[in-house]
Amino acid sequence: MAISPILFITYLDELLKSQGLCSFKILGYADDLAFIAKDKTESCSIINKLRRLNEFLELNEKKCGILSVNDEDFSGRQEFMGIPIVN
């Protein structure tokens, strides 16, 4: 078994904990993460915390997207905090 994935997961887990991101629902596969937010306020909090991680981990916002299942929060918007809203 390769040790690199285990080290990455361990590092990422500690990094997310240090920023208070483990209080949110998170889905992950390999090096991709999906954060589940209840509303626009929670989405804003997650985005701000993730942006603070840039010092430790390169985040490619061009590959990021927001998928809204509650159209009231993002109705008629193309993006939120510079991140595109995807369908």
PDB file with SEQRES, HELIX, SHEET and CRYST1 records, atoms N, CA, C and O in Angstrom:
SEQRES   1 A   87  MET ALA ILE SER PRO ILE LEU PHE ILE THR TYR LEU ASP          
SEQRES   2 A   87  GLU LEU LEU LYS SER GLN GLY LEU CYS SER PHE LYS ILE          
SEQRES   3 A   87  LEU GLY TYR ALA ASP ASP LEU ALA PHE ILE ALA LYS ASP          
SEQRES   4 A   87  LYS THR GLU SER CYS SER ILE ILE ASN LYS LEU ARG ARG          
SEQRES   5 A   87  LEU ASN GLU PHE LEU GLU LEU ASN GLU LYS LYS CYS GLY          
SEQRES   6 A   87  ILE LEU SER VAL ASN ASP GLU ASP PHE SER GLY ARG GLN          
SEQRES   7 A   87  GLU PHE MET GLY ILE PRO ILE VAL ASN                          
HELIX    1 AA1 SER A    4  SER A   18  1                                  15    
HELIX    2 AA2 LEU A   21  SER A   23  5                                   3    
HELIX    3 AA3 LYS A   40  ARG A   52  1                                  13    
HELIX    4 AA4 LEU A   53  GLU A   55  5                                   3    
HELIX    5 AA5 GLU A   61  LYS A   63  5                                   3    
HELIX    6 AA6 ASP A   71  PHE A   74  1                                   4    
SHEET    1 AA1 2 LYS A  25  TYR A  29  0                                        
SHEET    2 AA1 2 ASP A  32  ILE A  36 -1                                        
SHEET    1 AA2 3 ILE A  66  LEU A  67  0                                        
SHEET    2 AA2 3 ILE A  83  VAL A  86  1                                        
SHEET    3 AA2 3 GLU A  79  PHE A  80 -1                                        
CRYST1    1.000    1.000    1.000  90.00  90.00  90.00 P 1           1          
ATOM      1  N   MET A   1       0.843  -1.181   0.000  1.00  0.00           N  
ATOM      2  CA  MET A   1       0.000   0.000   0.000  1.00  0.00           C  
ATOM      3  C   MET A   1       0.888   1.244   0.000  1.00  0.00           C  
ATOM      4  O   MET A   1       1.860   1.329   0.752  1.00  0.00           O  
ATOM      5  N   ALA A   2       0.544   2.193  -0.843  1.00  0.00           N  
ATOM      6  CA  ALA A   2       1.301   3.445  -0.917  1.00  0.00           C  
ATOM      7  C   ALA A   2       1.034   4.294   0.318  1.00  0.00           C  
ATOM      8  O   ALA A   2      -0.094   4.360   0.808  1.00  0.00           O  
ATOM      9  N   ILE A   3       2.079   4.940   0.813  1.00  0.00           N  
ATOM     10  CA  ILE A   3       1.927   5.749   2.017  1.00  0.00           C  
ATOM     11  C   ILE A   3       1.489   7.181   1.704  1.00  0.00           C  
ATOM     12  O   ILE A   3       0.950   7.858   2.579  1.00  0.00           O  
ATOM     13  N   SER A   4       1.708   7.649   0.486  1.00  0.00           N  
ATOM     14  CA  SER A   4       1.365   9.038   0.129  1.00  0.00           C  
ATOM     15  C   SER A   4      -0.103   9.390   0.388  1.00  0.00           C  
ATOM     16  O   SER A   4      -0.369  10.431   0.988  1.00  0.00           O  
ATOM     17  N   PRO A   5      -1.071   8.562  -0.041  1.00  0.00           N  
ATOM     18  CA  PRO A   5      -2.474   8.903   0.237  1.00  0.00           C  
ATOM     19  C   PRO A   5      -2.777   8.985   1.731  1.00  0.00           C  
ATOM     20  O   PRO A   5      -3.561   9.834   2.156  1.00  0.00           O  
ATOM     21  N   ILE A   6      -2.171   8.120   2.522  1.00  0.00           N  
ATOM     22  CA  ILE A   6      -2.402   8.133   3.959  1.00  0.00           C  
ATOM     23  C   ILE A   6      -1.844   9.413   4.576  1.00  0.00           C  
ATOM     24  O   ILE A   6      -2.487  10.028   5.427  1.00  0.00           O  
ATOM     25  N   LEU A   7      -0.652   9.810   4.146  1.00  0.00           N  
ATOM     26  CA  LEU A   7      -0.066  11.051   4.644  1.00  0.00           C  
ATOM     27  C   LEU A   7      -0.905  12.258   4.237  1.00  0.00           C  
ATOM     28  O   LEU A   7      -1.113  13.171   5.036  1.00  0.00           O  
ATOM     29  N   PHE A   8      -1.391  12.263   2.984  1.00  0.00           N  
ATOM     30  CA  PHE A   8      -2.222  13.371   2.510  1.00  0.00           C  
ATOM     31  C   PHE A   8      -3.491  13.493   3.333  1.00  0.00           C  
ATOM     32  O   PHE A   8      -3.859  14.594   3.743  1.00  0.00           O  
ATOM     33  N   ILE A   9      -4.162  12.383   3.580  1.00  0.00           N  
ATOM     34  CA  ILE A   9      -5.412  12.393   4.339  1.00  0.00           C  
ATOM     35  C   ILE A   9      -5.154  12.858   5.773  1.00  0.00           C  
ATOM     36  O   ILE A   9      -5.927  13.643   6.322  1.00  0.00           O  
ATOM     37  N   THR A  10      -4.079  12.378   6.372  1.00  0.00           N  
ATOM     38  CA  THR A  10      -3.740  12.786   7.733  1.00  0.00           C  
ATOM     39  C   THR A  10      -3.466  14.279   7.792  1.00  0.00           C  
ATOM     40  O   THR A  10      -3.970  14.971   8.677  1.00  0.00           O  
ATOM     41  N   TYR A  11      -2.671  14.776   6.856  1.00  0.00           N  
ATOM     42  CA  TYR A  11      -2.345  16.208   6.801  1.00  0.00           C  
ATOM     43  C   TYR A  11      -3.614  17.033   6.568  1.00  0.00           C  
ATOM     44  O   TYR A  11      -3.848  18.029   7.253  1.00  0.00           O  
ATOM     45  N   LEU A  12      -4.422  16.616   5.609  1.00  0.00           N  
ATOM     46  CA  LEU A  12      -5.643  17.348   5.277  1.00  0.00           C  
ATOM     47  C   LEU A  12      -6.610  17.364   6.461  1.00  0.00           C  
ATOM     48  O   LEU A  12      -7.228  18.392   6.741  1.00  0.00           O  
ATOM     49  N   ASP A  13      -6.742  16.254   7.143  1.00  0.00           N  
ATOM     50  CA  ASP A  13      -7.631  16.171   8.304  1.00  0.00           C  
ATOM     51  C   ASP A  13      -7.200  17.176   9.373  1.00  0.00           C  
ATOM     52  O   ASP A  13      -8.035  17.906   9.906  1.00  0.00           O  
ATOM     53  N   GLU A  14      -5.923  17.218   9.685  1.00  0.00           N  
ATOM     54  CA  GLU A  14      -5.421  18.160  10.688  1.00  0.00           C  
ATOM     55  C   GLU A  14      -5.590  19.601  10.237  1.00  0.00           C  
ATOM     56  O   GLU A  14      -5.908  20.474  11.045  1.00  0.00           O  
ATOM     57  N   LEU A  15      -5.380  19.852   8.954  1.00  0.00           N  
ATOM     58  CA  LEU A  15      -5.527  21.195   8.405  1.00  0.00           C  
ATOM     59  C   LEU A  15      -6.981  21.661   8.490  1.00  0.00           C  
ATOM     60  O   LEU A  15      -7.247  22.796   8.885  1.00  0.00           O  
ATOM     61  N   LEU A  16      -7.910  20.797   8.124  1.00  0.00           N  
ATOM     62  CA  LEU A  16      -9.334  21.141   8.204  1.00  0.00           C  
ATOM     63  C   LEU A  16      -9.774  21.364   9.646  1.00  0.00           C  
ATOM     64  O   LEU A  16     -10.554  22.275   9.922  1.00  0.00           O  
ATOM     65  N   LYS A  17      -9.284  20.548  10.554  1.00  0.00           N  
ATOM     66  CA  LYS A  17      -9.605  20.728  11.975  1.00  0.00           C  
ATOM     67  C   LYS A  17      -9.090  22.069  12.479  1.00  0.00           C  
ATOM     68  O   LYS A  17      -9.784  22.762  13.223  1.00  0.00           O  
ATOM     69  N   SER A  18      -7.877  22.436  12.078  1.00  0.00           N  
ATOM     70  CA  SER A  18      -7.268  23.677  12.568  1.00  0.00           C  
ATOM     71  C   SER A  18      -8.048  24.911  12.123  1.00  0.00           C  
ATOM     72  O   SER A  18      -7.991  25.947  12.786  1.00  0.00           O  
ATOM     73  N   GLN A  19      -8.770  24.816  11.019  1.00  0.00           N  
ATOM     74  CA  GLN A  19      -9.554  25.941  10.512  1.00  0.00           C  
ATOM     75  C   GLN A  19     -11.026  25.858  10.894  1.00  0.00           C  
ATOM     76  O   GLN A  19     -11.824  26.693  10.470  1.00  0.00           O  
ATOM     77  N   GLY A  20     -11.388  24.869  11.683  1.00  0.00           N  
ATOM     78  CA  GLY A  20     -12.777  24.724  12.117  1.00  0.00           C  
ATOM     79  C   GLY A  20     -13.698  24.234  11.015  1.00  0.00           C  
ATOM     80  O   GLY A  20     -14.909  24.442  11.080  1.00  0.00           O  
ATOM     81  N   LEU A  21     -13.137  23.588  10.008  1.00  0.00           N  
ATOM     82  CA  LEU A  21     -13.960  23.121   8.891  1.00  0.00           C  
ATOM     83  C   LEU A  21     -14.568  21.740   9.134  1.00  0.00           C  
ATOM     84  O   LEU A  21     -15.435  21.312   8.373  1.00  0.00           O  
ATOM     85  N   CYS A  22     -14.137  21.047  10.165  1.00  0.00           N  
ATOM     86  CA  CYS A  22     -14.688  19.711  10.428  1.00  0.00           C  
ATOM     87  C   CYS A  22     -16.080  19.764  11.046  1.00  0.00           C  
ATOM     88  O   CYS A  22     -16.725  18.729  11.214  1.00  0.00           O  
ATOM     89  N   SER A  23     -16.543  20.960  11.383  1.00  0.00           N  
ATOM     90  CA  SER A  23     -17.904  21.081  11.914  1.00  0.00           C  
ATOM     91  C   SER A  23     -18.943  21.040  10.787  1.00  0.00           C  
ATOM     92  O   SER A  23     -20.143  20.953  11.047  1.00  0.00           O  
ATOM     93  N   PHE A  24     -18.477  21.103   9.539  1.00  0.00           N  
ATOM     94  CA  PHE A  24     -19.363  21.022   8.380  1.00  0.00           C  
ATOM     95  C   PHE A  24     -19.346  19.597   7.828  1.00  0.00           C  
ATOM     96  O   PHE A  24     -18.415  18.834   8.087  1.00  0.00           O  
ATOM     97  N   LYS A  25     -20.368  19.250   7.076  1.00  0.00           N  
ATOM     98  CA  LYS A  25     -20.376  17.953   6.406  1.00  0.00           C  
ATOM     99  C   LYS A  25     -19.430  18.040   5.207  1.00  0.00           C  
ATOM    100  O   LYS A  25     -19.511  18.970   4.405  1.00  0.00           O  
ATOM    101  N   ILE A  26     -18.538  17.063   5.099  1.00  0.00           N  
ATOM    102  CA  ILE A  26     -17.535  17.059   4.037  1.00  0.00           C  
ATOM    103  C   ILE A  26     -17.544  15.698   3.361  1.00  0.00           C  
ATOM    104  O   ILE A  26     -17.553  14.663   4.027  1.00  0.00           O  
ATOM    105  N   LEU A  27     -17.543  15.708   2.041  1.00  0.00           N  
ATOM    106  CA  LEU A  27     -17.381  14.491   1.250  1.00  0.00           C  
ATOM    107  C   LEU A  27     -16.039  14.606   0.536  1.00  0.00           C  
ATOM    108  O   LEU A  27     -15.692  15.675   0.034  1.00  0.00           O  
ATOM    109  N   GLY A  28     -15.301  13.532   0.488  1.00  0.00           N  
ATOM    110  CA  GLY A  28     -14.005  13.588  -0.174  1.00  0.00           C  
ATOM    111  C   GLY A  28     -13.714  12.339  -0.967  1.00  0.00           C  
ATOM    112  O   GLY A  28     -14.135  11.238  -0.612  1.00  0.00           O  
ATOM    113  N   TYR A  29     -12.984  12.531  -2.051  1.00  0.00           N  
ATOM    114  CA  TYR A  29     -12.503  11.419  -2.860  1.00  0.00           C  
ATOM    115  C   TYR A  29     -11.172  11.846  -3.457  1.00  0.00           C  
ATOM    116  O   TYR A  29     -11.092  12.856  -4.156  1.00  0.00           O  
ATOM    117  N   ALA A  30     -10.136  11.078  -3.181  1.00  0.00           N  
ATOM    118  CA  ALA A  30      -8.779  11.414  -3.623  1.00  0.00           C  
ATOM    119  C   ALA A  30      -8.439  12.824  -3.143  1.00  0.00           C  
ATOM    120  O   ALA A  30      -8.416  13.069  -1.937  1.00  0.00           O  
ATOM    121  N   ASP A  31      -8.175  13.755  -4.062  1.00  0.00           N  
ATOM    122  CA  ASP A  31      -7.843  15.124  -3.639  1.00  0.00           C  
ATOM    123  C   ASP A  31      -8.995  16.095  -3.883  1.00  0.00           C  
ATOM    124  O   ASP A  31      -8.783  17.307  -3.923  1.00  0.00           O  
ATOM    125  N   ASP A  32     -10.203  15.580  -4.046  1.00  0.00           N  
ATOM    126  CA  ASP A  32     -11.385  16.426  -4.230  1.00  0.00           C  
ATOM    127  C   ASP A  32     -12.219  16.436  -2.952  1.00  0.00           C  
ATOM    128  O   ASP A  32     -12.368  15.418  -2.277  1.00  0.00           O  
ATOM    129  N   LEU A  33     -12.760  17.619  -2.638  1.00  0.00           N  
ATOM    130  CA  LEU A  33     -13.610  17.758  -1.462  1.00  0.00           C  
ATOM    131  C   LEU A  33     -14.905  18.442  -1.841  1.00  0.00           C  
ATOM    132  O   LEU A  33     -14.935  19.289  -2.734  1.00  0.00           O  
ATOM    133  N   ALA A  34     -15.972  18.071  -1.162  1.00  0.00           N  
ATOM    134  CA  ALA A  34     -17.260  18.748  -1.309  1.00  0.00           C  
ATOM    135  C   ALA A  34     -17.754  19.081   0.097  1.00  0.00           C  
ATOM    136  O   ALA A  34     -17.848  18.206   0.957  1.00  0.00           O  
ATOM    137  N   PHE A  35     -18.066  20.344   0.314  1.00  0.00           N  
ATOM    138  CA  PHE A  35     -18.585  20.797   1.597  1.00  0.00           C  
ATOM    139  C   PHE A  35     -20.081  21.015   1.458  1.00  0.00           C  
ATOM    140  O   PHE A  35     -20.537  21.612   0.482  1.00  0.00           O  
ATOM    141  N   ILE A  36     -20.841  20.539   2.422  1.00  0.00           N  
ATOM    142  CA  ILE A  36     -22.290  20.664   2.403  1.00  0.00           C  
ATOM    143  C   ILE A  36     -22.679  21.823   3.339  1.00  0.00           C  
ATOM    144  O   ILE A  36     -22.402  21.780   4.537  1.00  0.00           O  
ATOM    145  N   ALA A  37     -23.314  22.842   2.782  1.00  0.00           N  
ATOM    146  CA  ALA A  37     -23.742  23.992   3.568  1.00  0.00           C  
ATOM    147  C   ALA A  37     -25.260  24.074   3.568  1.00  0.00           C  
ATOM    148  O   ALA A  37     -25.909  23.736   2.577  1.00  0.00           O  
ATOM    149  N   LYS A  38     -25.825  24.526   4.689  1.00  0.00           N  
ATOM    150  CA  LYS A  38     -27.283  24.639   4.816  1.00  0.00           C  
ATOM    151  C   LYS A  38     -27.835  25.868   4.108  1.00  0.00           C  
ATOM    152  O   LYS A  38     -28.965  25.853   3.619  1.00  0.00           O  
ATOM    153  N   ASP A  39     -27.036  26.937   4.052  1.00  0.00           N  
ATOM    154  CA  ASP A  39     -27.530  28.194   3.499  1.00  0.00           C  
ATOM    155  C   ASP A  39     -26.367  29.066   3.031  1.00  0.00           C  
ATOM    156  O   ASP A  39     -25.204  28.668   3.091  1.00  0.00           O  
ATOM    157  N   LYS A  40     -26.712  30.263   2.566  1.00  0.00           N  
ATOM    158  CA  LYS A  40     -25.704  31.176   2.036  1.00  0.00           C  
ATOM    159  C   LYS A  40     -24.707  31.607   3.119  1.00  0.00           C  
ATOM    160  O   LYS A  40     -23.521  31.771   2.833  1.00  0.00           O  
ATOM    161  N   THR A  41     -25.169  31.787   4.334  1.00  0.00           N  
ATOM    162  CA  THR A  41     -24.284  32.190   5.435  1.00  0.00           C  
ATOM    163  C   THR A  41     -23.235  31.119   5.709  1.00  0.00           C  
ATOM    164  O   THR A  41     -22.057  31.423   5.893  1.00  0.00           O  
ATOM    165  N   GLU A  42     -23.670  29.880   5.734  1.00  0.00           N  
ATOM    166  CA  GLU A  42     -22.740  28.772   5.957  1.00  0.00           C  
ATOM    167  C   GLU A  42     -21.785  28.625   4.769  1.00  0.00           C  
ATOM    168  O   GLU A  42     -20.606  28.325   4.955  1.00  0.00           O  
ATOM    169  N   SER A  43     -22.289  28.833   3.560  1.00  0.00           N  
ATOM    170  CA  SER A  43     -21.432  28.789   2.366  1.00  0.00           C  
ATOM    171  C   SER A  43     -20.339  29.842   2.460  1.00  0.00           C  
ATOM    172  O   SER A  43     -19.179  29.570   2.149  1.00  0.00           O  
ATOM    173  N   CYS A  44     -20.706  31.029   2.883  1.00  0.00           N  
ATOM    174  CA  CYS A  44     -19.761  32.136   3.039  1.00  0.00           C  
ATOM    175  C   CYS A  44     -18.681  31.774   4.059  1.00  0.00           C  
ATOM    176  O   CYS A  44     -17.498  32.025   3.830  1.00  0.00           O  
ATOM    177  N   SER A  45     -19.082  31.194   5.167  1.00  0.00           N  
ATOM    178  CA  SER A  45     -18.138  30.794   6.203  1.00  0.00           C  
ATOM    179  C   SER A  45     -17.148  29.754   5.679  1.00  0.00           C  
ATOM    180  O   SER A  45     -15.948  29.855   5.934  1.00  0.00           O  
ATOM    181  N   ILE A  46     -17.645  28.763   4.952  1.00  0.00           N  
ATOM    182  CA  ILE A  46     -16.781  27.720   4.391  1.00  0.00           C  
ATOM    183  C   ILE A  46     -15.793  28.323   3.407  1.00  0.00           C  
ATOM    184  O   ILE A  46     -14.602  28.018   3.467  1.00  0.00           O  
ATOM    185  N   ILE A  47     -16.261  29.165   2.511  1.00  0.00           N  
ATOM    186  CA  ILE A  47     -15.381  29.775   1.507  1.00  0.00           C  
ATOM    187  C   ILE A  47     -14.292  30.605   2.172  1.00  0.00           C  
ATOM    188  O   ILE A  47     -13.126  30.515   1.790  1.00  0.00           O  
ATOM    189  N   ASN A  48     -14.657  31.407   3.158  1.00  0.00           N  
ATOM    190  CA  ASN A  48     -13.658  32.223   3.855  1.00  0.00           C  
ATOM    191  C   ASN A  48     -12.607  31.372   4.560  1.00  0.00           C  
ATOM    192  O   ASN A  48     -11.418  31.688   4.522  1.00  0.00           O  
ATOM    193  N   LYS A  49     -13.047  30.295   5.202  1.00  0.00           N  
ATOM    194  CA  LYS A  49     -12.107  29.412   5.892  1.00  0.00           C  
ATOM    195  C   LYS A  49     -11.201  28.690   4.898  1.00  0.00           C  
ATOM    196  O   LYS A  49     -10.011  28.512   5.158  1.00  0.00           O  
ATOM    197  N   LEU A  50     -11.756  28.275   3.764  1.00  0.00           N  
ATOM    198  CA  LEU A  50     -10.935  27.615   2.755  1.00  0.00           C  
ATOM    199  C   LEU A  50      -9.902  28.571   2.162  1.00  0.00           C  
ATOM    200  O   LEU A  50      -8.776  28.167   1.874  1.00  0.00           O  
ATOM    201  N   ARG A  51     -10.275  29.818   1.982  1.00  0.00           N  
ATOM    202  CA  ARG A  51      -9.332  30.800   1.439  1.00  0.00           C  
ATOM    203  C   ARG A  51      -8.168  31.039   2.399  1.00  0.00           C  
ATOM    204  O   ARG A  51      -7.057  31.335   1.959  1.00  0.00           O  
ATOM    205  N   ARG A  52      -8.406  30.915   3.683  1.00  0.00           N  
ATOM    206  CA  ARG A  52      -7.317  31.062   4.652  1.00  0.00           C  
ATOM    207  C   ARG A  52      -6.328  29.900   4.567  1.00  0.00           C  
ATOM    208  O   ARG A  52      -5.194  30.016   5.031  1.00  0.00           O  
ATOM    209  N   LEU A  53      -6.749  28.787   3.981  1.00  0.00           N  
ATOM    210  CA  LEU A  53      -5.867  27.627   3.836  1.00  0.00           C  
ATOM    211  C   LEU A  53      -4.831  27.797   2.732  1.00  0.00           C  
ATOM    212  O   LEU A  53      -3.904  26.992   2.641  1.00  0.00           O  
ATOM    213  N   ASN A  54      -4.961  28.818   1.892  1.00  0.00           N  
ATOM    214  CA  ASN A  54      -4.038  29.010   0.777  1.00  0.00           C  
ATOM    215  C   ASN A  54      -2.582  29.071   1.215  1.00  0.00           C  
ATOM    216  O   ASN A  54      -1.682  28.798   0.421  1.00  0.00           O  
ATOM    217  N   GLU A  55      -2.350  29.421   2.451  1.00  0.00           N  
ATOM    218  CA  GLU A  55      -0.993  29.455   2.982  1.00  0.00           C  
ATOM    219  C   GLU A  55      -0.397  28.047   3.062  1.00  0.00           C  
ATOM    220  O   GLU A  55       0.817  27.873   2.956  1.00  0.00           O  
ATOM    221  N   PHE A  56      -1.257  27.049   3.249  1.00  0.00           N  
ATOM    222  CA  PHE A  56      -0.810  25.676   3.452  1.00  0.00           C  
ATOM    223  C   PHE A  56      -1.115  24.742   2.295  1.00  0.00           C  
ATOM    224  O   PHE A  56      -0.436  23.736   2.093  1.00  0.00           O  
ATOM    225  N   LEU A  57      -2.144  25.089   1.540  1.00  0.00           N  
ATOM    226  CA  LEU A  57      -2.638  24.187   0.502  1.00  0.00           C  
ATOM    227  C   LEU A  57      -3.143  25.019  -0.665  1.00  0.00           C  
ATOM    228  O   LEU A  57      -3.945  25.933  -0.476  1.00  0.00           O  
ATOM    229  N   GLU A  58      -2.685  24.714  -1.857  1.00  0.00           N  
ATOM    230  CA  GLU A  58      -3.118  25.484  -3.027  1.00  0.00           C  
ATOM    231  C   GLU A  58      -4.526  25.068  -3.436  1.00  0.00           C  
ATOM    232  O   GLU A  58      -4.788  23.906  -3.747  1.00  0.00           O  
ATOM    233  N   LEU A  59      -5.417  26.044  -3.426  1.00  0.00           N  
ATOM    234  CA  LEU A  59      -6.793  25.799  -3.840  1.00  0.00           C  
ATOM    235  C   LEU A  59      -7.009  26.444  -5.201  1.00  0.00           C  
ATOM    236  O   LEU A  59      -6.740  27.632  -5.377  1.00  0.00           O  
ATOM    237  N   ASN A  60      -7.486  25.679  -6.148  1.00  0.00           N  
ATOM    238  CA  ASN A  60      -7.727  26.195  -7.486  1.00  0.00           C  
ATOM    239  C   ASN A  60      -9.206  26.589  -7.598  1.00  0.00           C  
ATOM    240  O   ASN A  60     -10.065  25.756  -7.885  1.00  0.00           O  
ATOM    241  N   GLU A  61      -9.479  27.879  -7.363  1.00  0.00           N  
ATOM    242  CA  GLU A  61     -10.869  28.344  -7.387  1.00  0.00           C  
ATOM    243  C   GLU A  61     -11.498  28.235  -8.766  1.00  0.00           C  
ATOM    244  O   GLU A  61     -12.723  28.239  -8.889  1.00  0.00           O  
ATOM    245  N   LYS A  62     -10.671  28.136  -9.812  1.00  0.00           N  
ATOM    246  CA  LYS A  62     -11.209  27.958 -11.167  1.00  0.00           C  
ATOM    247  C   LYS A  62     -11.882  26.597 -11.316  1.00  0.00           C  
ATOM    248  O   LYS A  62     -12.755  26.418 -12.165  1.00  0.00           O  
ATOM    249  N   LYS A  63     -11.473  25.644 -10.489  1.00  0.00           N  
ATOM    250  CA  LYS A  63     -12.072  24.312 -10.522  1.00  0.00           C  
ATOM    251  C   LYS A  63     -13.174  24.146  -9.483  1.00  0.00           C  
ATOM    252  O   LYS A  63     -13.768  23.074  -9.370  1.00  0.00           O  
ATOM    253  N   CYS A  64     -13.446  25.201  -8.730  1.00  0.00           N  
ATOM    254  CA  CYS A  64     -14.477  25.147  -7.691  1.00  0.00           C  
ATOM    255  C   CYS A  64     -15.835  25.522  -8.271  1.00  0.00           C  
ATOM    256  O   CYS A  64     -15.922  26.165  -9.317  1.00  0.00           O  
ATOM    257  N   GLY A  65     -16.872  25.119  -7.590  1.00  0.00           N  
ATOM    258  CA  GLY A  65     -18.219  25.492  -7.992  1.00  0.00           C  
ATOM    259  C   GLY A  65     -19.186  25.304  -6.848  1.00  0.00           C  
ATOM    260  O   GLY A  65     -18.946  24.520  -5.930  1.00  0.00           O  
ATOM    261  N   ILE A  66     -20.274  26.030  -6.916  1.00  0.00           N  
ATOM    262  CA  ILE A  66     -21.332  25.911  -5.920  1.00  0.00           C  
ATOM    263  C   ILE A  66     -22.539  25.292  -6.606  1.00  0.00           C  
ATOM    264  O   ILE A  66     -23.020  25.795  -7.621  1.00  0.00           O  
ATOM    265  N   LEU A  67     -23.013  24.210  -6.045  1.00  0.00           N  
ATOM    266  CA  LEU A  67     -24.218  23.558  -6.540  1.00  0.00           C  
ATOM    267  C   LEU A  67     -25.320  23.832  -5.534  1.00  0.00           C  
ATOM    268  O   LEU A  67     -25.270  23.352  -4.401  1.00  0.00           O  
ATOM    269  N   SER A  68     -26.302  24.593  -5.942  1.00  0.00           N  
ATOM    270  CA  SER A  68     -27.373  24.983  -5.036  1.00  0.00           C  
ATOM    271  C   SER A  68     -28.593  24.096  -5.231  1.00  0.00           C  
ATOM    272  O   SER A  68     -29.083  23.924  -6.347  1.00  0.00           O  
ATOM    273  N   VAL A  69     -29.072  23.540  -4.132  1.00  0.00           N  
ATOM    274  CA  VAL A  69     -30.322  22.794  -4.177  1.00  0.00           C  
ATOM    275  C   VAL A  69     -31.446  23.633  -3.581  1.00  0.00           C  
ATOM    276  O   VAL A  69     -32.617  23.262  -3.655  1.00  0.00           O  
ATOM    277  N   ASN A  70     -31.078  24.764  -2.990  1.00  0.00           N  
ATOM    278  CA  ASN A  70     -32.044  25.713  -2.433  1.00  0.00           C  
ATOM    279  C   ASN A  70     -31.930  26.989  -3.252  1.00  0.00           C  
ATOM    280  O   ASN A  70     -31.129  27.867  -2.929  1.00  0.00           O  
ATOM    281  N   ASP A  71     -32.714  27.097  -4.295  1.00  0.00           N  
ATOM    282  CA  ASP A  71     -32.603  28.214  -5.236  1.00  0.00           C  
ATOM    283  C   ASP A  71     -32.872  29.578  -4.619  1.00  0.00           C  
ATOM    284  O   ASP A  71     -32.509  30.595  -5.211  1.00  0.00           O  
ATOM    285  N   GLU A  72     -33.498  29.628  -3.446  1.00  0.00           N  
ATOM    286  CA  GLU A  72     -33.776  30.916  -2.809  1.00  0.00           C  
ATOM    287  C   GLU A  72     -32.485  31.658  -2.478  1.00  0.00           C  
ATOM    288  O   GLU A  72     -32.424  32.880  -2.612  1.00  0.00           O  
ATOM    289  N   ASP A  73     -31.456  30.935  -2.050  1.00  0.00           N  
ATOM    290  CA  ASP A  73     -30.205  31.569  -1.644  1.00  0.00           C  
ATOM    291  C   ASP A  73     -29.388  32.098  -2.821  1.00  0.00           C  
ATOM    292  O   ASP A  73     -28.710  33.117  -2.688  1.00  0.00           O  
ATOM    293  N   PHE A  74     -29.439  31.437  -3.948  1.00  0.00           N  
ATOM    294  CA  PHE A  74     -28.583  31.813  -5.070  1.00  0.00           C  
ATOM    295  C   PHE A  74     -29.358  32.107  -6.347  1.00  0.00           C  
ATOM    296  O   PHE A  74     -28.782  32.108  -7.435  1.00  0.00           O  
ATOM    297  N   SER A  75     -30.635  32.353  -6.227  1.00  0.00           N  
ATOM    298  CA  SER A  75     -31.506  32.583  -7.375  1.00  0.00           C  
ATOM    299  C   SER A  75     -31.004  33.721  -8.261  1.00  0.00           C  
ATOM    300  O   SER A  75     -30.754  34.831  -7.791  1.00  0.00           O  
ATOM    301  N   GLY A  76     -30.865  33.427  -9.538  1.00  0.00           N  
ATOM    302  CA  GLY A  76     -30.488  34.429 -10.521  1.00  0.00           C  
ATOM    303  C   GLY A  76     -29.031  34.845 -10.492  1.00  0.00           C  
ATOM    304  O   GLY A  76     -28.638  35.762 -11.212  1.00  0.00           O  
ATOM    305  N   ARG A  77     -28.229  34.197  -9.683  1.00  0.00           N  
ATOM    306  CA  ARG A  77     -26.814  34.561  -9.580  1.00  0.00           C  
ATOM    307  C   ARG A  77     -25.959  33.649 -10.438  1.00  0.00           C  
ATOM    308  O   ARG A  77     -26.257  32.465 -10.597  1.00  0.00           O  
ATOM    309  N   GLN A  78     -24.892  34.211 -10.990  1.00  0.00           N  
ATOM    310  CA  GLN A  78     -23.918  33.448 -11.775  1.00  0.00           C  
ATOM    311  C   GLN A  78     -22.762  32.961 -10.893  1.00  0.00           C  
ATOM    312  O   GLN A  78     -22.137  31.936 -11.163  1.00  0.00           O  
ATOM    313  N   GLU A  79     -22.503  33.732  -9.833  1.00  0.00           N  
ATOM    314  CA  GLU A  79     -21.407  33.376  -8.933  1.00  0.00           C  
ATOM    315  C   GLU A  79     -21.704  33.886  -7.526  1.00  0.00           C  
ATOM    316  O   GLU A  79     -22.592  34.712  -7.315  1.00  0.00           O  
ATOM    317  N   PHE A  80     -20.940  33.373  -6.581  1.00  0.00           N  
ATOM    318  CA  PHE A  80     -21.045  33.797  -5.184  1.00  0.00           C  
ATOM    319  C   PHE A  80     -19.630  33.888  -4.640  1.00  0.00           C  
ATOM    320  O   PHE A  80     -18.899  32.897  -4.631  1.00  0.00           O  
ATOM    321  N   MET A  81     -19.244  35.060  -4.190  1.00  0.00           N  
ATOM    322  CA  MET A  81     -17.904  35.313  -3.669  1.00  0.00           C  
ATOM    323  C   MET A  81     -16.821  34.920  -4.674  1.00  0.00           C  
ATOM    324  O   MET A  81     -15.755  34.432  -4.297  1.00  0.00           O  
ATOM    325  N   GLY A  82     -17.113  35.139  -5.957  1.00  0.00           N  
ATOM    326  CA  GLY A  82     -16.136  34.842  -7.002  1.00  0.00           C  
ATOM    327  C   GLY A  82     -16.109  33.403  -7.449  1.00  0.00           C  
ATOM    328  O   GLY A  82     -15.318  33.050  -8.324  1.00  0.00           O  
ATOM    329  N   ILE A  83     -16.948  32.558  -6.879  1.00  0.00           N  
ATOM    330  CA  ILE A  83     -16.995  31.144  -7.248  1.00  0.00           C  
ATOM    331  C   ILE A  83     -18.271  30.895  -8.052  1.00  0.00           C  
ATOM    332  O   ILE A  83     -19.360  31.269  -7.616  1.00  0.00           O  
ATOM    333  N   PRO A  84     -18.143  30.266  -9.219  1.00  0.00           N  
ATOM    334  CA  PRO A  84     -19.317  30.070 -10.065  1.00  0.00           C  
ATOM    335  C   PRO A  84     -20.371  29.149  -9.455  1.00  0.00           C  
ATOM    336  O   PRO A  84     -20.057  28.191  -8.749  1.00  0.00           O  
ATOM    337  N   ILE A  85     -21.599  29.461  -9.744  1.00  0.00           N  
ATOM    338  CA  ILE A  85     -22.715  28.601  -9.364  1.00  0.00           C  
ATOM    339  C   ILE A  85     -22.990  27.680 -10.552  1.00  0.00           C  
ATOM    340  O   ILE A  85     -23.243  28.144 -11.664  1.00  0.00           O  
ATOM    341  N   VAL A  86     -22.937  26.396 -10.311  1.00  0.00           N  
ATOM    342  CA  VAL A  86     -23.087  25.408 -11.383  1.00  0.00           C  
ATOM    343  C   VAL A  86     -24.444  24.737 -11.286  1.00  0.00           C  
ATOM    344  O   VAL A  86     -25.058  24.712 -10.220  1.00  0.00           O  
ATOM    345  N   ASN A  87     -24.906  24.200 -12.391  1.00  0.00           N  
ATOM    346  CA  ASN A  87     -26.190  23.490 -12.424  1.00  0.00           C  
ATOM    347  C   ASN A  87     -25.964  22.001 -12.444  1.00  0.00           C  
ATOM    348  O   ASN A  87     -26.924  21.231 -12.473  1.00  0.00           O  
TER     349      ASN A  87                                                      
END                                                                             
